[in-house]
């Protein structure tokens, strides 16, 4: 009995007893085998490439020091300079929650507890993302400045009023679509109890934003969490004015200046409601 190969059956000899490869030149059988192997290799390479978004070259530069920007302020800092980046367009569809609870932030009002979850396969750390969200929501320029609510991050899903997700474009689109929202894999969204941040926007911001990536990240957290707190979309007050945080800055500034905060100089900053 001819022993079998661990990679499948061996090539049988032809009727003359000669191997399918002889005289240093491939026979028809060997040529067919090589074509099949080339096709299989090509399919494997294609499969590996699917699901990865190649660099778009429009990621803003690193955060400008606080001395020039005002610490996640109005939107300052040097405009973004294109640098290459890559991130997956689709992840595992399952999420890892951040550990631990934070102190309560804010002086008055009902306590709104939130939880953080990051999709697996994004290359992003759940605890690092949670720390960034915590920094934004605990800032005195954020929603706690109203003195009408307090916030706290919790690890227990049962104790949370809402969850802030970081999800790949494909997964975020699917999640938003379950609530009837169309994002075209581009924008973030909010559904009752769910704030869904699109990984693409988290990694790249948007073209021509005119402010740093850190400023955009601050904006998108405050904007989507603002929806969870009952806020609606607002319009740019006028050319050169700060954009209200509830303006849809992802779609453009309409001649306003990028702004990441709902409270400026201790006062609620807003534009006209968008019908």
Backbone as CSV, one residue per row, in Angstrom:
resi,resn,N_x,N_y,N_z,CA_x,CA_y,CA_z,C_x,C_y,C_z
1,UNK,0.843,-1.184,0.000,0.000,0.000,0.000,0.879,1.234,0.000
2,UNK,0.552,2.174,-0.852,1.309,3.421,-0.912,0.921,4.313,0.248
3,UNK,1.867,4.775,1.094,1.517,5.639,2.223,0.944,6.946,1.721
4,UNK,-0.040,7.498,2.467,-0.672,8.756,2.093,0.122,9.933,2.624
5,UNK,0.043,11.073,1.937,0.715,12.303,2.367,-0.142,13.021,3.386
6,UNK,0.449,13.705,4.379,-0.350,14.493,5.334,-1.049,15.670,4.684
7,UNK,-0.690,16.043,3.480,-1.304,17.150,2.776,-2.260,16.680,1.697
8,UNK,-2.626,15.403,1.726,-3.540,14.871,0.716,-2.869,13.751,-0.054
9,UNK,-3.583,13.095,-0.941,-3.020,11.975,-1.676,-1.894,12.419,-2.586
10,UNK,-0.887,11.525,-2.765,0.216,11.826,-3.654,-0.230,11.693,-5.092
11,UNK,0.531,12.323,-6.010,0.197,12.280,-7.426,0.450,10.875,-7.954
12,UNK,-0.525,10.207,-8.539,-0.302,8.852,-9.030,0.550,8.876,-10.280
13,UNK,1.336,7.828,-10.508,2.099,7.766,-11.747,1.172,7.547,-12.918
14,UNK,1.666,7.937,-14.136,0.852,7.664,-15.295,0.986,6.193,-15.675
15,UNK,0.349,5.798,-16.728,0.288,4.380,-17.048,1.645,3.821,-17.418
16,UNK,2.579,4.648,-17.850,3.920,4.167,-18.186,4.796,4.009,-16.966
17,UNK,4.268,4.390,-15.808,5.025,4.270,-14.578,5.901,5.456,-14.301
18,UNK,5.884,6.482,-15.187,6.711,7.656,-14.979,5.997,8.685,-14.122
19,UNK,6.768,9.472,-13.433,6.198,10.540,-12.623,5.552,11.581,-13.514
20,UNK,4.647,12.366,-12.947,3.998,13.447,-13.679,4.950,14.596,-13.936
21,UNK,6.145,14.571,-13.404,7.142,15.609,-13.654,8.399,14.880,-14.072
22,UNK,8.853,15.106,-15.301,10.000,14.366,-15.799,10.816,15.220,-16.754
23,UNK,12.035,14.866,-16.891,12.897,15.513,-17.861,13.111,17.000,-17.578
24,UNK,12.841,17.452,-16.332,13.059,18.863,-16.004,11.995,19.784,-16.542
25,UNK,10.922,19.265,-17.181,9.852,20.110,-17.713,8.522,19.601,-17.189
26,UNK,7.593,20.485,-16.866,6.304,20.048,-16.331,5.460,19.405,-17.407
27,UNK,4.793,18.320,-17.020,3.815,17.701,-17.901,2.491,18.445,-17.749
28,UNK,1.471,18.068,-18.510,0.160,18.715,-18.443,-0.438,18.599,-17.043
29,UNK,-0.274,17.449,-16.391,-0.815,17.253,-15.033,-0.185,18.223,-14.060
30,UNK,1.169,18.334,-14.141,1.855,19.229,-13.218,1.454,20.688,-13.471
31,UNK,1.327,21.051,-14.753,0.922,22.430,-15.055,-0.451,22.740,-14.493
32,UNK,-1.370,21.775,-14.577,-2.703,22.002,-14.017,-2.641,22.161,-12.502
33,UNK,-1.804,21.326,-11.860,-1.671,21.446,-10.398,-1.132,22.819,-10.021
34,UNK,-0.149,23.316,-10.786,0.414,24.624,-10.475,-0.613,25.726,-10.645
35,UNK,-1.451,25.632,-11.683,-2.481,26.642,-11.871,-3.472,26.642,-10.709
36,UNK,-3.852,25.405,-10.257,-4.779,25.328,-9.119,-4.161,25.960,-7.876
37,UNK,-2.853,25.669,-7.646,-2.193,26.238,-6.464,-2.114,27.758,-6.552
38,UNK,-1.804,28.289,-7.756,-1.748,29.745,-7.933,-3.095,30.389,-7.666
39,UNK,-4.176,29.728,-8.164,-5.516,30.251,-7.923,-5.855,30.256,-6.442
40,UNK,-5.504,29.166,-5.752,-5.780,29.082,-4.317,-5.017,30.141,-3.557
41,UNK,-3.729,30.368,-3.917,-2.932,31.386,-3.240,-3.539,32.765,-3.440
42,UNK,-4.006,33.033,-4.682,-4.620,34.322,-4.950,-5.869,34.547,-4.132
43,UNK,-6.685,33.488,-3.978,-7.902,33.616,-3.174,-7.581,33.870,-1.714
44,UNK,-6.512,33.218,-1.198,-6.136,33.418,0.210,-5.665,34.851,0.436
45,UNK,-4.875,35.383,-0.517,-4.410,36.768,-0.382,-5.580,37.730,-0.417
46,UNK,-6.552,37.484,-1.319,-7.734,38.344,-1.395,-8.535,38.304,-0.107
47,UNK,-8.701,37.103,0.471,-9.469,36.972,1.710,-8.805,37.716,2.853
48,UNK,-7.463,37.690,2.869,-6.754,38.394,3.942,-6.912,39.891,3.834
49,UNK,-7.070,40.362,2.590,-7.190,41.811,2.388,-8.564,42.343,2.705
50,UNK,-9.609,41.488,2.599,-10.976,41.949,2.842,-11.152,42.345,4.304
51,UNK,-11.831,43.462,4.594,-12.126,43.872,5.968,-11.131,44.871,6.522
52,UNK,-10.065,45.184,5.742,-9.099,46.160,6.219,-9.184,47.402,5.362
53,UNK,-9.380,48.522,5.976,-9.430,49.787,5.254,-8.020,50.329,5.124
54,UNK,-7.588,50.618,3.931,-6.252,51.115,3.696,-6.195,52.584,4.085
55,UNK,-4.974,53.043,4.363,-4.796,54.440,4.764,-5.479,55.397,3.803
56,UNK,-6.185,56.372,4.381,-6.814,57.409,3.584,-5.974,58.678,3.538
57,UNK,-4.947,58.712,4.419,-4.031,59.840,4.347,-4.585,61.158,4.836
58,UNK,-5.690,61.145,5.634,-6.230,62.427,6.085,-6.393,62.479,7.590
59,UNK,-5.597,61.661,8.315,-5.671,61.712,9.767,-4.991,62.966,10.267
60,UNK,-5.630,63.723,11.157,-4.993,64.916,11.710,-3.742,64.575,12.485
61,UNK,-2.894,65.562,12.657,-1.640,65.373,13.357,-1.876,65.223,14.843
62,UNK,-0.780,64.930,15.550,-0.882,64.753,16.994,-1.367,66.034,17.652
63,UNK,-1.880,65.882,18.873,-2.469,66.997,19.593,-1.467,68.120,19.830
64,UNK,-1.886,69.351,19.611,-1.061,70.517,19.887,-0.997,70.748,21.398
65,UNK,0.156,71.156,21.920,0.262,71.379,23.370,-0.804,72.321,23.882
66,UNK,-1.196,72.119,25.146,-2.276,72.904,25.748,-1.964,74.386,25.776
67,UNK,-0.695,74.737,25.785,-0.333,76.146,25.851,-0.787,76.901,24.606
68,UNK,-0.918,76.207,23.469,-1.368,76.869,22.252,-2.810,76.548,21.925
69,UNK,-3.316,75.430,22.424,-4.669,75.036,22.074,-5.686,75.367,23.143
70,UNK,-5.273,75.496,24.353,-6.230,75.766,25.413,-6.780,74.483,25.999
71,UNK,-6.050,73.402,25.870,-6.443,72.148,26.508,-7.788,71.625,26.038
72,UNK,-7.839,70.978,24.888,-9.087,70.467,24.318,-10.098,71.605,24.206
73,UNK,-9.637,72.763,23.868,-10.471,73.951,23.928,-11.353,74.154,22.731
74,UNK,-11.537,75.398,22.360,-12.520,75.791,21.365,-12.367,75.024,20.071
75,UNK,-11.215,74.563,19.803,-10.975,73.863,18.558,-9.600,74.183,18.055
76,UNK,-8.846,74.960,18.848,-7.566,75.490,18.413,-6.558,74.430,18.057
77,UNK,-5.305,74.838,18.044,-4.268,73.947,17.604,-4.096,74.065,16.105
78,UNK,-2.956,73.613,15.623,-2.685,73.695,14.192,-3.652,72.804,13.424
79,UNK,-4.040,73.225,12.216,-4.883,72.353,11.400,-4.201,71.018,11.163
80,UNK,-5.016,70.012,10.895,-4.498,68.665,10.739,-3.575,68.560,9.529
81,UNK,-2.505,67.798,9.682,-1.622,67.476,8.578,-1.807,66.009,8.238
82,UNK,-1.949,65.651,6.951,-2.211,64.260,6.584,-1.075,63.348,7.018
83,UNK,-1.397,62.280,7.693,-0.451,61.231,8.033,-1.133,59.906,7.781
84,UNK,-0.385,58.895,7.334,-1.021,57.623,6.987,-1.549,56.905,8.211
85,UNK,-2.656,56.258,8.057,-3.217,55.454,9.126,-3.981,54.302,8.512
86,UNK,-4.206,53.273,9.272,-5.022,52.162,8.819,-5.794,51.635,10.008
87,UNK,-6.937,51.061,9.746,-7.778,50.504,10.783,-8.714,49.509,10.113
88,UNK,-9.228,48.558,10.861,-10.146,47.586,10.253,-11.504,48.202,9.972
89,UNK,-12.095,47.846,8.852,-13.440,48.317,8.548,-14.496,47.460,9.216
90,UNK,-14.116,46.253,9.612,-15.056,45.371,10.301,-14.306,44.620,11.391
91,UNK,-14.946,44.432,12.527,-14.340,43.725,13.648,-15.086,42.441,13.958
92,UNK,-14.950,42.013,15.194,-15.522,40.728,15.594,-17.023,40.800,15.838
93,UNK,-17.560,42.000,16.007,-18.976,42.119,16.336,-19.263,41.854,17.796
94,UNK,-18.227,41.592,18.581,-18.340,41.409,20.030,-17.490,42.484,20.701
95,UNK,-17.854,42.825,21.938,-17.245,43.973,22.597,-16.601,43.588,23.924
96,UNK,-15.560,44.326,24.267,-14.894,44.201,25.561,-15.206,45.443,26.377
97,UNK,-15.703,45.263,27.581,-16.069,46.390,28.437,-14.869,46.838,29.268
98,UNK,-14.806,48.126,29.528,-13.753,48.669,30.383,-14.024,48.295,31.835
99,UNK,-12.958,48.124,32.579,-13.071,47.753,33.987,-13.192,48.984,34.876
100,UNK,-13.740,48.756,36.071,-13.713,49.767,37.114,-14.783,50.838,36.999
101,UNK,-14.979,51.546,38.123,-15.906,52.664,38.210,-15.114,53.941,38.468
102,UNK,-15.659,55.070,38.062,-15.035,56.352,38.344,-15.777,57.023,39.500
103,UNK,-15.187,58.069,40.076,-15.964,58.887,41.020,-17.120,59.567,40.297
104,UNK,-18.060,60.074,41.047,-19.163,60.849,40.482,-18.653,62.251,40.169
105,UNK,-18.962,62.729,38.971,-18.557,64.072,38.559,-19.793,64.944,38.372
106,UNK,-19.711,66.173,38.854,-20.844,67.085,38.802,-21.366,67.357,40.195
107,UNK,-21.968,68.526,40.364,-22.391,68.952,41.698,-23.841,68.648,42.001
108,UNK,-24.695,68.733,40.995,-26.129,68.611,41.257,-26.814,67.814,40.148
109,UNK,-28.063,67.447,40.439,-28.889,66.804,39.430,-28.827,65.295,39.472
110,UNK,-29.664,64.651,38.667,-29.691,63.195,38.635,-28.372,62.623,38.131
111,UNK,-28.047,61.431,38.592,-26.808,60.760,38.219,-27.049,59.902,36.982
112,UNK,-26.263,60.136,35.947,-26.329,59.338,34.733,-25.084,58.464,34.661
113,UNK,-25.283,57.165,34.757,-24.170,56.213,34.738,-23.983,55.660,33.324
114,UNK,-22.729,55.622,32.903,-22.430,55.101,31.574,-21.381,53.989,31.654
115,UNK,-21.404,53.173,30.642,-20.485,52.045,30.519,-19.741,52.198,29.199
116,UNK,-18.522,51.652,29.114,-17.693,51.741,27.911,-17.457,50.338,27.359
117,UNK,-17.599,50.191,26.033,-17.335,48.905,25.384,-16.669,49.162,24.039
118,UNK,-15.605,48.417,23.751,-14.849,48.555,22.510,-14.922,47.251,21.734
119,UNK,-15.212,47.360,20.447,-15.318,46.155,19.622,-13.964,45.443,19.545
120,UNK,-14.001,44.140,19.660,-12.781,43.347,19.528,-12.314,43.369,18.078
121,UNK,-11.008,43.424,17.909,-10.443,43.456,16.573,-10.215,44.848,16.023
122,UNK,-10.481,45.881,16.836,-10.259,47.257,16.381,-8.821,47.714,16.599
123,UNK,-8.092,47.016,17.468,-6.758,47.462,17.841,-6.781,48.546,18.902
124,UNK,-7.972,48.814,19.469,-8.116,49.853,20.486,-8.338,49.220,21.858
125,UNK,-7.732,49.816,22.864,-7.835,49.304,24.226,-9.055,49.902,24.928
126,UNK,-9.869,49.054,25.524,-11.110,49.517,26.148,-10.833,50.478,27.300
127,UNK,-9.834,50.188,28.114,-9.551,51.058,29.249,-8.990,52.408,28.802
128,UNK,-8.188,52.415,27.741,-7.661,53.678,27.224,-8.790,54.526,26.632
129,UNK,-9.698,53.912,25.885,-10.831,54.647,25.343,-11.698,55.183,26.480
130,UNK,-11.899,54.363,27.515,-12.699,54.796,28.660,-12.067,56.001,29.347
131,UNK,-10.755,55.996,29.475,-10.072,57.118,30.123,-10.276,58.403,29.340
132,UNK,-10.284,58.294,28.008,-10.497,59.489,27.186,-11.923,60.013,27.333
133,UNK,-12.891,59.115,27.331,-14.287,59.521,27.521,-14.475,60.139,28.907
134,UNK,-13.895,59.513,29.918,-13.991,60.042,31.287,-13.463,61.473,31.356
135,UNK,-12.325,61.701,30.698,-11.700,63.026,30.721,-12.639,64.075,30.130
136,UNK,-13.322,63.715,29.055,-14.224,64.657,28.399,-15.446,64.935,29.266
137,UNK,-16.110,63.880,29.718,-17.384,64.065,30.423,-17.207,64.653,31.821
138,UNK,-16.006,64.536,32.382,-15.749,65.116,33.708,-15.231,66.550,33.622
139,UNK,-15.001,67.047,32.425,-14.458,68.400,32.249,-15.528,69.443,32.601
140,UNK,-15.156,70.534,33.264,-16.145,71.556,33.636,-16.757,72.295,32.449
141,UNK,-16.256,72.078,31.236,-16.874,72.655,30.042,-17.874,71.703,29.392
142,UNK,-17.969,70.499,29.952,-18.870,69.504,29.372,-20.255,69.628,30.007
143,UNK,-21.072,68.582,29.883,-22.490,68.680,30.248,-22.728,68.864,31.737
144,UNK,-21.765,68.494,32.581,-21.959,68.668,34.021,-21.956,70.143,34.415
145,UNK,-21.499,71.023,33.498,-21.492,72.461,33.806,-22.897,73.019,33.983
146,UNK,-23.901,72.286,33.545,-25.289,72.753,33.700,-25.739,72.748,35.148
147,UNK,-25.034,72.002,36.000,-25.452,71.779,37.389,-26.820,71.112,37.463
148,UNK,-27.172,70.410,36.363,-28.455,69.713,36.327,-28.296,68.210,36.149
149,UNK,-27.050,67.742,36.117,-26.810,66.305,36.045,-25.399,65.992,36.506
150,UNK,-25.220,64.761,36.909,-23.913,64.241,37.284,-23.640,62.988,36.449
151,UNK,-22.361,62.624,36.307,-22.016,61.451,35.508,-21.049,60.559,36.272
152,UNK,-21.095,59.289,35.938,-20.173,58.315,36.524,-20.063,57.127,35.575
153,UNK,-18.824,56.665,35.359,-18.648,55.430,34.584,-18.704,54.229,35.515
154,UNK,-19.396,53.189,35.081,-19.519,51.954,35.847,-19.173,50.776,34.941
155,UNK,-18.740,49.690,35.534,-18.400,48.495,34.764,-19.587,47.553,34.615
156,UNK,-20.523,47.609,35.559,-21.670,46.707,35.573,-22.721,47.165,34.567
157,UNK,-23.006,46.318,33.590,-24.002,46.677,32.571,-25.366,46.918,33.190
158,UNK,-25.690,46.185,34.234,-26.985,46.352,34.874,-27.151,47.673,35.580
159,UNK,-26.024,48.305,35.961,-26.087,49.586,36.669,-26.012,50.781,35.725
160,UNK,-25.716,50.537,34.443,-25.501,51.633,33.506,-26.814,52.117,32.894
161,UNK,-26.929,53.430,32.738,-28.069,54.019,32.037,-27.877,53.977,30.531
162,UNK,-26.625,54.042,30.095,-26.323,53.927,28.671,-24.896,53.435,28.497
163,UNK,-24.607,52.928,27.297,-23.283,52.413,26.970,-22.712,53.205,25.804
164,UNK,-21.441,53.553,25.906,-20.730,54.217,24.827,-19.860,53.171,24.143
165,UNK,-20.154,52.914,22.870,-19.444,51.901,22.106,-18.447,52.554,21.153
166,UNK,-17.294,51.897,20.960,-16.384,52.223,19.872,-16.422,51.036,18.924
167,UNK,-16.907,51.259,17.699,-17.159,50.149,16.774,-16.643,50.474,15.384
168,UNK,-16.250,49.442,14.668,-15.771,49.596,13.295,-16.885,50.143,12.399
169,UNK,-16.540,50.691,11.233,-17.572,51.234,10.352,-18.688,50.254,10.009
170,UNK,-18.351,49.008,9.700,-19.389,48.035,9.341,-20.284,47.727,10.537
171,UNK,-19.675,47.501,11.694,-20.471,47.168,12.872,-21.291,48.356,13.337
172,UNK,-20.713,49.545,13.317,-21.475,50.729,13.752,-22.652,50.981,12.821
173,UNK,-22.456,50.782,11.526,-23.569,50.952,10.591,-24.698,49.970,10.906
174,UNK,-24.324,48.728,11.182,-25.347,47.722,11.501,-26.087,48.079,12.785
175,UNK,-25.348,48.511,13.809,-25.976,48.859,15.077,-26.912,50.051,14.922
176,UNK,-26.442,51.077,14.196,-27.270,52.271,14.004,-28.505,51.939,13.174
177,UNK,-28.348,51.060,12.176,-29.473,50.690,11.313,-30.561,49.968,12.082
178,UNK,-30.201,49.280,13.160,-31.210,48.600,13.976,-32.168,49.603,14.615
179,UNK,-31.732,50.850,14.740,-32.597,51.901,15.258,-33.164,52.784,14.166
180,UNK,-32.987,52.365,12.910,-33.547,53.113,11.798,-32.687,54.255,11.287
181,UNK,-31.418,54.312,11.699,-30.525,55.393,11.271,-29.579,54.911,10.181
182,UNK,-29.344,55.770,9.204,-28.422,55.465,8.105,-27.146,56.263,8.293
183,UNK,-26.012,55.595,8.402,-24.732,56.272,8.619,-23.762,56.104,7.462
184,UNK,-24.056,55.185,6.542,-23.184,54.913,5.402,-21.755,54.605,5.846
185,UNK,-21.641,53.996,7.016,-20.338,53.607,7.575,-19.435,54.816,7.836
186,UNK,-20.011,56.011,7.874,-19.201,57.222,8.003,-19.380,57.917,9.339
187,UNK,-20.611,58.117,9.755,-20.844,58.901,10.962,-21.049,58.023,12.190
188,UNK,-21.003,58.655,13.341,-21.391,58.027,14.602,-22.891,58.241,14.776
189,UNK,-23.464,57.639,15.809,-24.898,57.826,16.029,-25.241,57.572,17.491
190,UNK,-26.485,57.891,17.824,-26.993,57.598,19.153,-28.380,56.986,19.042
191,UNK,-28.585,55.889,19.741,-29.889,55.268,19.921,-30.199,55.301,21.410
192,UNK,-31.442,55.172,21.810,-31.733,55.191,23.249,-30.879,54.176,24.018
193,UNK,-30.079,54.691,24.927,-29.222,53.824,25.735,-27.933,53.408,25.060
194,UNK,-27.700,53.875,23.814,-26.496,53.483,23.086,-25.890,54.689,22.372
195,UNK,-24.662,54.995,22.707,-23.878,55.995,21.983,-22.836,55.215,21.199
196,UNK,-22.871,55.326,19.865,-22.043,54.477,19.009,-21.060,55.367,18.247
197,UNK,-19.775,55.257,18.591,-18.725,56.048,17.974,-18.079,55.232,16.854
198,UNK,-18.077,55.791,15.660,-17.499,55.130,14.493,-15.973,55.180,14.574
199,UNK,-15.333,54.015,14.486,-13.880,53.943,14.594,-13.180,54.790,13.541
200,UNK,-13.739,54.865,12.341,-13.113,55.659,11.274,-13.003,57.117,11.671
201,UNK,-14.067,57.654,12.242,-14.033,59.055,12.662,-13.113,59.227,13.872
202,UNK,-13.069,58.251,14.743,-12.194,58.313,15.914,-10.733,58.330,15.489
203,UNK,-10.408,57.622,14.419,-9.025,57.536,13.964,-8.639,58.674,13.026
204,UNK,-9.596,59.204,12.257,-9.253,60.147,11.206,-9.887,61.534,11.352
205,UNK,-10.882,61.682,12.217,-11.698,62.909,12.230,-12.341,63.072,10.856
206,UNK,-12.414,64.287,10.352,-13.009,64.532,9.035,-12.119,65.506,8.269
207,UNK,-12.158,65.462,6.933,-11.331,66.387,6.153,-11.722,67.842,6.417
208,UNK,-10.732,68.707,6.400,-10.935,70.157,6.501,-11.610,70.577,7.804
209,UNK,-11.380,69.814,8.871,-11.991,70.169,10.151,-11.334,71.410,10.752
210,UNK,-10.061,71.609,10.450,-9.400,72.821,10.914,-8.959,72.790,12.353
211,UNK,-8.976,71.618,12.967,-8.536,71.477,14.357,-7.928,70.096,14.523
212,UNK,-7.378,69.847,15.691,-6.656,68.600,15.925,-7.599,67.402,16.052
213,UNK,-7.022,66.217,15.913,-7.772,64.980,16.111,-8.356,64.923,17.519
214,UNK,-7.583,65.384,18.513,-8.066,65.352,19.888,-9.306,66.224,20.065
215,UNK,-9.328,67.370,19.381,-10.492,68.251,19.452,-11.710,67.572,18.831
216,UNK,-11.519,66.924,17.685,-12.648,66.225,17.064,-13.159,65.116,17.973
217,UNK,-12.272,64.362,18.575,-12.699,63.280,19.477,-13.517,63.844,20.637
218,UNK,-13.071,64.972,21.182,-13.830,65.611,22.257,-15.215,66.017,21.771
219,UNK,-15.251,66.605,20.568,-16.533,67.004,19.990,-17.474,65.815,19.822
220,UNK,-16.999,64.722,19.220,-17.912,63.630,18.888,-18.447,62.961,20.151
221,UNK,-17.655,62.917,21.216,-18.160,62.385,22.485,-19.253,63.296,23.033
222,UNK,-18.952,64.594,23.119,-19.941,65.530,23.663,-21.199,65.598,22.806
223,UNK,-21.047,65.514,21.490,-22.200,65.598,20.597,-23.127,64.398,20.776
224,UNK,-22.588,63.198,20.691,-23.445,62.007,20.770,-23.988,61.791,22.185
225,UNK,-23.179,62.059,23.199,-23.687,61.968,24.568,-24.730,63.059,24.806
226,UNK,-24.553,64.225,24.172,-25.565,65.277,24.263,-26.926,64.795,23.780
227,UNK,-26.947,64.008,22.700,-28.213,63.417,22.240,-28.810,62.514,23.323
228,UNK,-27.965,61.753,23.976,-28.453,60.874,25.049,-29.040,61.694,26.187
229,UNK,-28.552,62.896,26.383,-29.073,63.777,27.433,-30.241,64.632,26.951
230,UNK,-30.706,64.373,25.734,-31.903,65.044,25.248,-31.670,66.236,24.352
231,UNK,-30.436,66.504,23.979,-30.135,67.656,23.129,-30.411,67.335,21.658
232,UNK,-30.798,68.374,20.899,-31.086,68.229,19.473,-30.047,68.989,18.646
233,UNK,-30.102,68.821,17.344,-29.143,69.488,16.468,-29.355,70.998,16.436
234,UNK,-28.239,71.718,16.301,-28.253,73.169,16.263,-27.457,73.664,15.061
235,UNK,-27.697,74.900,14.661,-27.074,75.477,13.478,-25.932,76.414,13.852
236,UNK,-25.054,76.666,12.900,-23.972,77.644,13.065,-24.570,79.035,13.244
237,UNK,-24.168,79.775,14.281,-24.728,81.116,14.505,-24.302,82.135,13.463
238,UNK,-23.136,81.953,12.848,-22.686,82.914,11.864,-21.235,82.684,11.502
239,UNK,-20.780,83.179,10.366,-19.391,82.984,9.933,-18.388,83.417,10.991
240,UNK,-17.405,82.561,11.235,-16.349,82.865,12.184,-16.698,82.606,13.630
241,UNK,-17.952,82.272,13.917,-18.364,81.988,15.288,-18.032,80.528,15.639
242,UNK,-17.891,80.220,16.932,-17.697,78.822,17.308,-18.907,77.974,16.898
243,UNK,-18.634,76.791,16.418,-19.722,75.878,16.073,-20.322,75.318,17.359
244,UNK,-21.637,75.350,17.528,-22.230,74.695,18.693,-21.870,73.208,18.700
245,UNK,-21.690,72.649,19.866,-21.310,71.237,19.929,-22.405,70.345,19.361
246,UNK,-23.666,70.827,19.340,-24.740,70.035,18.770,-24.931,70.306,17.279
247,UNK,-24.072,71.142,16.695,-24.044,71.252,15.240,-23.436,69.966,14.684
248,UNK,-23.885,69.544,13.524,-23.342,68.333,12.904,-22.009,68.667,12.231
249,UNK,-20.980,68.842,13.054,-19.678,69.275,12.562,-19.014,68.229,11.670
250,UNK,-19.410,66.989,11.794,-18.853,65.947,10.936,-19.181,66.215,9.471
251,UNK,-20.314,66.830,9.204,-20.733,67.111,7.834,-20.242,68.458,7.324
252,UNK,-19.579,69.226,8.177,-19.071,70.524,7.766,-19.385,71.582,8.806
253,UNK,-18.615,72.662,8.775,-18.733,73.710,9.794,-19.598,74.888,9.358
254,UNK,-19.969,74.963,8.081,-20.827,76.057,7.596,-20.262,77.421,7.975
255,UNK,-18.959,77.572,7.798,-18.255,78.836,8.073,-18.059,79.112,9.555
256,UNK,-18.497,78.215,10.431,-18.169,78.341,11.851,-16.765,77.788,12.104
257,UNK,-16.296,77.931,13.324,-14.995,77.421,13.750,-15.217,76.200,14.635
258,UNK,-14.411,75.176,14.440,-14.565,73.941,15.215,-14.587,74.223,16.716
259,UNK,-15.516,73.592,17.412,-15.653,73.752,18.863,-16.108,72.427,19.455
260,UNK,-15.474,72.027,20.542,-15.741,70.706,21.109,-16.609,70.716,22.358
261,UNK,-16.992,71.919,22.874,-17.608,71.989,24.191,-18.999,72.621,24.168
262,UNK,-19.905,72.126,25.014,-21.232,72.754,25.116,-21.235,74.018,25.964
263,UNK,-20.232,74.200,26.813,-20.173,75.377,27.681,-18.884,76.138,27.399
264,UNK,-19.020,77.418,27.092,-17.882,78.299,26.864,-17.977,79.467,27.839
265,UNK,-16.876,79.725,28.516,-16.840,80.797,29.516,-17.939,80.620,30.566
266,UNK,-18.232,79.378,30.888,-19.189,79.076,31.945,-20.643,79.186,31.532
267,UNK,-20.919,79.443,30.261,-22.289,79.605,29.783,-22.570,78.595,28.680
268,UNK,-23.811,78.138,28.656,-24.214,77.218,27.596,-24.158,77.908,26.261
269,UNK,-23.381,77.340,25.350,-23.229,77.932,24.021,-24.051,77.116,23.025
270,UNK,-24.955,77.744,22.324,-25.868,77.022,21.448,-26.222,77.876,20.235
271,UNK,-26.709,77.199,19.192,-27.230,77.863,18.013,-28.714,77.611,17.898
272,UNK,-29.294,78.111,16.828,-30.721,77.864,16.604,-30.969,76.379,16.376
273,UNK,-32.112,75.918,16.835,-32.483,74.526,16.630,-32.665,74.253,15.143
274,UNK,-32.210,73.078,14.712,-32.391,72.656,13.332,-33.726,71.906,13.241
275,UNK,-34.633,72.356,12.351,-35.944,71.686,12.259,-35.799,70.195,11.920
